[in-house]
Amino acid sequence: MIDLALFVGRVLLVALLFLFLFAVMRTGIGLVKGQNRKSDNWTVTVEHGPKELRGLKIAVNGPVVVGRAPGADIVIAASYVSGRHARFTRLAENLLIEDLGSTNGTAVNGETIGGPVQLEDGDTVSIGDVSLLVRLQ
């Protein structure tokens, strides 16, 4: 009788172990599939500014720095632009812009910003006479 109880206990333990592993695999596969689903894509397009930059469109998947320095993602070679002027940052599904302590400031829809600002689809970011259009696609 004890042998039968031990055998049933072992079978039950193995069955529970397989159910647990199946649940873990299912969750892992769901997370991987979730990464492939189309998420919100934010883009920044240069609308007005130097001729060589007009029409430039950048997808914002990580931080995008705008400035005069060669290491910036969007380089604006003008004296009114600081080396690292402003930064676009994704925060979950939102897009933020922050001025990085520039001398001449950054504006969103004509309003000068003092700290990080959450952007909406269709907002215009101005750095001097350069206008960047923010789009959610």
C-alpha positions, 0 to 999 in steps of 0.5 A: 500500500505504501508503495502505491502511495509513493508511486502515485505521489511521484507521478503527481509530482512529475505531472505538476513539474511538467505543468509548471514548465509548460506555464513557464514556456508559455509565458516566455513565448508570449513575451517573445511574441509581444516583442514582435508586435507592432508598437507605437513608433515615434518619428522626428522630421526636420520641417524647417532649417538648413537645406541639407537637413530638411526632410530628415526623418529619424525613428526614436527608439532610444535617446536621440540627441540634437546638437552642434557636436559631431556625436549628436544624432541630429547635427545642426551646424549653427552657432545658436545650437549648443553642442548637446542642445536637446534630447528626445527620450522614449518612456514606455509608449510616451516621447519626452523632450528635454533641454540639455542646458542649452544657451538659447533654449528649446521650445515646444509649440512656441513655448520655451521649456524648462524641464522634460516635456511629454510630446503629443502627435503633431507637436513642433519642437523648435531649436532656433530656426529649425523646426522638428515635427513629432509624429506617432505612427 
